[in-house]
Amino acid sequence: MGTTLEVAGVSGSAQLAEILARCADAGAPPAAVRFRDGRAWLDLTPHGVSDELAEDLARLGLAIEVGPADVPFAQLSDRERALVAGLAAGLQMKEVAFRMGITTNTVREYWIRAKRKLGVRSVGEAAALWALECAWCGAALERGAADATIQRAAA
């Protein structure tokens, strides 16, 4: 289980890039980054937030808070996870519905729930999160892997 570093007071993409560079210099490159309304959340490895890194970011005038890592995909049901895997692999919702043996309306309901749980607004954002998840856990990001995930959820 990793940790999440929440940074408040981030003025924009240039300052976010500076924060990411400092994390990389400290040997703690984030596995995932979210940025909204002047706040950034960086998911780091279990030992990623050192006292030196925290002090370095505080010297930039940023308020930081360290907590347990968000694990958004752990919140998804098997079918929601299968849907995101299929969409990330480039399938249309109707294709995922067909492969899961359910209606397109049911897939849309799963999508609404998955978006809420993941905190995303689009298929592209969900696909990017899925790609990070696959890279982090070593899973394949391809249609064959998505098909296997869909088949497990449909069973």
BELNOR-V673480 format. One line per field, one symbol per residue. ss: DSSP state (h for helix, s for strand, l for the rest). A space follows every 10 residues. Layout:
BEGIN
ss=???
END
This chain:
BEGIN
ss=llssssssll llhhhhhhhh hhhhhlllll lsssssllss ssssllllll hhhhhhhhhl llssssssll lhhhhllhhh hhhhhhhhll llhhhhhhhh lllhhhhhhh hhhhhhhhll llhhhhhhhh hhhhhhhlll llhhhhhhhh hhhhl
END
